Amino acid sequence: MTAQPIHHRDADGPRVPRTIQGIADALAPDRRMEFYRLVLAAEAGTELQSVIATWWGHAMLDTDPDRERIIAAAEAGTLPTVSMDEVLRRRIAGGATPGE
């Protein structure tokens, strides 16, 4: 028996490129306009990176084939979660340096 991934993705990269255009293309038109408004108002650097990171998460959820199930589980309080300590442990085990 072999394990198969739940979400299939193109080997060339993520489902939504972490670029302004990639994020905008993945969002619904009404959300896209809000994203562009925030990108255009953001100062280069940390503020712009924060907008991109936040909206990339929205775009990933918007394009997830299991979107409705994930939202329902989150609203019902049954979505599996992990602690921040566990996230950090996994990142370090994967090669990230602390604080990265």
C-alpha positions, 0 to 999 in steps of 0.5 A: 500500500502506498500513501497518496497526497490528498491534494494533487498539485503541479510539480512546477509549483503551488496551485496559486503562485505567490505573486501579485498576479497569481493571487489576483488571478485566483480570487473572485472578482469582488475580492480581487478588487479589494486585494488590488486596493490593498496592494496599491496602498501598501508600502514596499517591504514588510507592509506589502509582504503582509498583504501578499501573505494574507491574500495568498492564503485567501487565494489558496483557500478559494481554489482548494477543491475541498474549500466547502468541507474545510470551511464547514469543519472550521465553523463546526470546530472540527478542523484538525489543528496543530499548536504553534510549537508543533509548527515550529518543530516541523519547520526546524525538522524540515531545515528551516532556521528558528525565526525564519 
